[in-house]
Amino acid sequence: MNTYFPPTTHYRMRVTVGEHSVRHIRRIVRSLLAEWELAELVDAVELGVTELVTNVVRHVPDQRCEVVVLRTAEAGVRVEVADGAPGLPRVTADLPLEGESGRGLLLLDAVADKWGVGGRPGEGKTVWFECHLNG
């Protein structure tokens, strides 16, 4: 008897992240995109998820977050990274050339078709982005 398992359309993980977590999360994202036959989006989605999870590592005191990866109906992917820290991220336009941080949302803006930030019930925020084929 064969059992049918429908394809996964989303993946959710609640994690406490550290400096090595980003590599593992990228590997999961890469695997999902291959399963969903969206390999063309791997570079953009990996860069986006790297930036958002790195922000949690650097700026969220307890380093806890929830990462959600959703396959969208528009032949694309939506990634959401939620945390419990107050304050919304800011895009800083005039960064020093020698600076090593502060460019994450600028990079996200460059690779994502759209992105945004929303509050969460209670305290915290969700930063999200979408990448589409032929976007």
C-alpha positions, 0 to 999 in steps of 0.5 A: 500500500502506497501512502501519499504525502502532499508536498510541503507548502510551508516550513516553520521553526522556532529557534534560539540562534547563534553565530553558526545558526545562519548556515544551518537555516540556509541549508534548510531553505536551499532544500525547500526551494529544491523540493519546490522546484524554485532553485532559481530563487536560492541566491536571493532567498539565502541572502535575505534569510541570512540578513534577517537571522543575523539581525536577530543574533546581533540585536535581539537579547534572547536571540529567539525567533521564529522563521517561516518559509512559505511557498506562494501562489505567485511562483515564489517564496515568502520568508518571515522572521519574527522576534520578541524584541521591541523596536523596528529595524531602520534603513540607514542611507548614509553609512560610513564606507568602512562600516561593517554593519547596517547594510542588511535591509539595503541588501534585502531591498536589492534582492527581494521583490517586496519586503516589510515589517509588521508588529506582533501581538504583545511585543516584537515584530515580524520582518518579511520578504518575498521573492518571485520567479520572473520578479 
